[in-house]
Amino acid sequence: MDPNRAEGTVQNAAGRVQEAVGSTVGDAATQARGMARQATGQTQQIYGQARDTARDMADQAQQYYGQAAEGVRGAASEVSRRVEEAPWVSVMIAAAAGFALGLLTARR
């Protein structure tokens, strides 16, 4: 948990107490400072939540990247294995693909 969330919670609670004290004794300035402190605490809490969310998203992105990289390595290994097993078939497939691309891109 981001430290800003905890600090914001403390500031919010302190602002509530300060507002209540100001309201009880009839001091509008203390009450207003308490309300301002609450707003500051809530803002700090939201900032901490945003940082936590960003950190979680970065961790997930790194995890997905690792999974994708593992999948690509597996696919490359499989292609390499199949080419070693049947090199002539691989050459014919590559030649056919090149011929088809040539037909598709040829200018008339």
Steps between C-alpha positions, in 0.01 A plus 500: 500500500626843409595713804289786363185298564581459869608862540185616322285292734670659803459850357134436420430373853688790658304742282172348617603541863616857436174583323297350785697696760451820302130430467465421872676813624351719227834584337433529127872532415587172675203333336612624156858384561364159595298481178806602299706234677237239414512600135879478503482155661248375247713630214806328643305174536389517136858571393619195694231284343603619154862412571397155624290445188783611272743269679257207471447567130876514438542168680224343288651637179837352593335166572314502164820596322676202657219266393503638145878466476475140619235431234717648225799295614284186494369576152849573368624174648214308336566659160869423532426137590266457202752654258766258626264204458395586144733757341374449144139552599604821674683622190195425283267684740734799507524499117122483463452783749759711315334428165156594640634824646666576168169458318316717749752782485587487128417812303329456171 
